[in-house]
Amino acid sequence: MTTSGDRRPIAARQLRASVAIANWLAAHRASPNGISIAGLAAGALAGLAFALTRELPDVARWLWLAGALLVQLRLLANMFDGMVALARGIASPVGELYNEIPDRLSDSAVLIGLGVAGGDWGLGALAALTAMATAYVRAVGKAAGAASDFGGPMAKQQRMFMVTIAALWLGLAPASLQQAIPAGELLRAVLLLIIVLAGLTAGRRLRHIATALREGRE
């Protein structure tokens, strides 16, 4: 994780509990890159838990809840890797790779797993590709000299919020309520919304980046 200040704005970083945890991890010499890898593991396990709901219906509720928790752990790891790097005053020469690549793999695992659970892995793969497009546009803009654009409407936090809400619904809602909207239809609707809004997000970021680059050369 780099310490350049070009970071995704996350309000939870300012919470006392978040700062205390980051300082505790730094005091125990936790590795920022190791935290990034832990986040990748959480994302991969979340995707696996979602995918297994289709094969193991008897324990599907527990798998949905486990997946929701793992998605949140993945996000926490994404937050704490940078906080720990800043608290320890270190910047790895490969920190950017550890910051970006596990994030993209985590997104793909979670969304493809959701697609498998909904009976359409291809839709999950398309959601993963559009999510990757938002990050690609941001990375290209940064490489071209623009500030990183983390804007929505379907950035990582929004994608994972939707996934978490769907998982909690399928894990906690009574069967009588879930019958109104079959799980497969709900998950396909969530993935379609992510695809459409992530595509819009990539387009908006590209437009903002192009404008910033043009203005910078005037």
C-alpha positions in Angstrom: 0.0 0.0 0.0 1.5 3.3 -1.0 1.4 6.3 1.3 1.1 9.0 -1.4 -2.1 10.5 0.0 -3.9 9.5 -3.3 -6.3 7.3 -1.4 -9.9 6.3 -1.5 -11.9 8.5 0.9 -13.4 6.3 3.7 -15.2 8.0 6.5 -14.6 5.0 8.8 -10.8 5.8 8.9 -11.6 8.7 11.2 -13.4 6.6 13.8 -11.6 6.2 17.1 -12.0 2.4 17.0 -10.5 2.3 13.5 -7.5 4.4 14.5 -7.0 2.3 17.7 -7.0 -1.0 15.7 -4.6 0.4 13.1 -2.3 1.7 15.9 -2.5 -1.7 17.6 -1.6 -3.5 14.4 1.2 -1.1 13.7 2.6 -1.6 17.2 2.7 -5.3 16.6 4.5 -4.7 13.3 1.7 -6.1 11.1 2.6 -6.1 7.4 0.4 -3.8 5.2 1.0 -6.2 2.3 0.0 -9.1 4.5 -3.2 -7.4 5.4 -3.9 -6.9 1.7 -3.4 -10.6 1.2 -5.7 -11.4 4.1 -8.4 -9.2 2.4 -7.9 -11.3 -0.8 -8.4 -14.5 1.2 -11.6 -13.1 2.7 -12.9 -12.1 -0.7 -12.2 -15.5 -2.2 -13.8 -17.3 0.7 -16.9 -15.0 0.4 -17.2 -15.9 -3.3 -16.8 -19.6 -2.4 -19.5 -19.4 0.3 -21.9 -17.7 -2.1 -21.3 -20.3 -4.8 -21.8 -23.2 -2.3 -25.3 -22.0 -1.4 -26.5 -23.6 -4.6 -24.9 -27.0 -3.9 -25.6 -27.0 -0.1 -29.1 -25.7 0.3 -29.5 -27.2 3.8 -26.8 -24.8 5.1 -27.4 -22.0 2.6 -28.5 -19.5 5.3 -25.2 -20.0 7.2 -23.2 -19.7 4.0 -25.0 -16.4 3.1 -24.2 -15.0 6.5 -20.6 -16.2 6.4 -20.3 -14.6 3.0 -21.7 -11.3 4.2 -19.2 -11.3 7.1 -16.3 -12.1 4.8 -17.2 -9.3 2.4 -17.0 -6.9 5.3 -13.7 -8.3 6.5 -12.4 -7.9 3.0 -13.4 -4.2 3.1 -11.8 -3.8 6.5 -8.5 -5.2 5.2 -8.7 -2.8 2.3 -8.9 0.0 4.8 -6.4 -1.1 7.4 -3.6 -1.9 5.0 -3.1 1.8 4.2 -3.7 2.9 7.8 -1.1 0.5 9.1 1.4 1.6 6.4 0.9 5.3 7.5 1.1 4.4 11.2 4.3 2.5 10.7 5.7 5.1 8.3 6.6 2.6 5.7 5.9 2.3 1.9 6.7 -1.0 0.1 8.1 -0.6 -3.4 5.5 -3.2 -4.4 2.8 -1.8 -2.2 0.7 -0.6 -5.1 0.6 -4.1 -6.5 -0.5 -5.5 -3.2 -3.1 -2.8 -2.9 -4.7 -3.1 -6.4 -4.4 -6.7 -7.6 -5.9 -8.4 -4.5 -8.7 -5.9 -4.7 -9.5 -6.8 -8.3 -9.3 -10.5 -7.6 -11.6 -10.1 -4.5 -14.2 -8.2 -6.6 -14.2 -11.0 -9.2 -14.4 -13.8 -6.7 -17.3 -12.2 -4.8 -19.3 -11.3 -8.0 -18.7 -14.5 -9.8 -19.7 -16.4 -6.7 -22.9 -14.4 -6.5 -23.6 -15.3 -10.2 -23.1 -19.0 -9.5 -25.5 -18.7 -6.5 -28.1 -17.1 -8.8 -27.7 -19.7 -11.5 -25.9 -17.5 -14.0 -22.1 -17.4 -13.5 -21.8 -15.5 -16.8 -23.7 -12.6 -15.4 -21.4 -12.7 -12.4 -18.4 -12.6 -14.7 -19.8 -9.7 -16.6 -20.3 -7.8 -13.3 -16.7 -8.6 -12.4 -15.5 -7.2 -15.7 -17.5 -4.0 -15.3 -16.2 -3.6 -11.8 -12.7 -4.1 -13.1 -13.4 -1.4 -15.8 -14.0 1.2 -13.1 -10.6 0.4 -11.5 -8.9 0.3 -14.9 -10.1 3.8 -15.9 -9.0 5.1 -12.5 -5.5 3.5 -12.9 -5.1 4.8 -16.4 -6.1 8.3 -15.3 -3.6 8.2 -12.5 -0.9 7.0 -14.9 -1.7 9.9 -17.2 -1.2 12.4 -14.4 -4.8 12.9 -13.1 -5.8 12.4 -9.5 -7.4 9.1 -8.8 -11.2 9.3 -9.3 -13.0 7.1 -6.7 -16.5 8.4 -7.6 -19.6 6.4 -8.0 -22.4 5.7 -8.4 -21.2 2.1 -8.2 -17.7 2.2 -6.7 -16.3 -0.7 -4.6 -18.1 0.3 -1.4 -21.5 0.5 -3.2 -20.9 -2.8 -4.9 -20.1 -4.6 -1.7 -22.9 -2.9 0.1 -25.4 -4.3 -2.4 -23.8 -7.8 -2.2 -23.9 -7.7 1.6 -27.6 -6.6 1.8 -28.6 -9.4 -0.6 -26.6 -11.9 1.4 -28.1 -10.8 4.7 -31.6 -10.9 3.2 -31.1 -14.5 2.0 -29.5 -15.4 5.3 -32.0 -13.8 7.7 -35.3 -13.2 6.0 -38.1 -15.7 6.8 -38.8 -18.2 4.0 -42.3 -16.8 3.7 -40.9 -13.4 2.7 -38.3 -14.8 0.4 -40.9 -16.6 -1.6 -42.1 -13.2 -2.9 -38.8 -12.8 -4.7 -37.0 -16.0 -5.5 -33.3 -16.0 -4.7 -32.2 -16.4 -8.3 -34.2 -13.4 -9.5 -33.0 -11.3 -6.6 -29.3 -12.1 -7.3 -29.6 -11.6 -11.0 -31.3 -8.2 -10.4 -28.4 -7.2 -8.1 -25.8 -8.2 -10.6 -27.6 -6.4 -13.5 -27.8 -3.2 -11.4 -24.1 -3.5 -10.6 -23.3 -4.0 -14.3 -25.3 -1.0 -15.4 -24.2 1.4 -12.7 -20.5 0.2 -12.8 -20.6 0.9 -16.5 -21.9 4.3 -15.8 -19.3 4.8 -13.1 -16.5 3.9 -15.6 -17.9 6.4 -18.1 -18.2 9.2 -15.6 -14.7 8.6 -14.3 -13.3 8.7 -17.8 -15.1 11.9 -18.6 -13.8 13.5 -15.3 -10.3 12.4 -15.9 -10.3 13.6 -19.5 -11.6 17.0 -18.4 -8.9 17.2 -15.7 -6.1 16.4 -18.1 -7.3 18.9 -20.7 -7.5 21.6 -18.0 -4.1 20.8 -16.7 -2.6 21.4 -20.2 -4.3 24.7 -20.8 
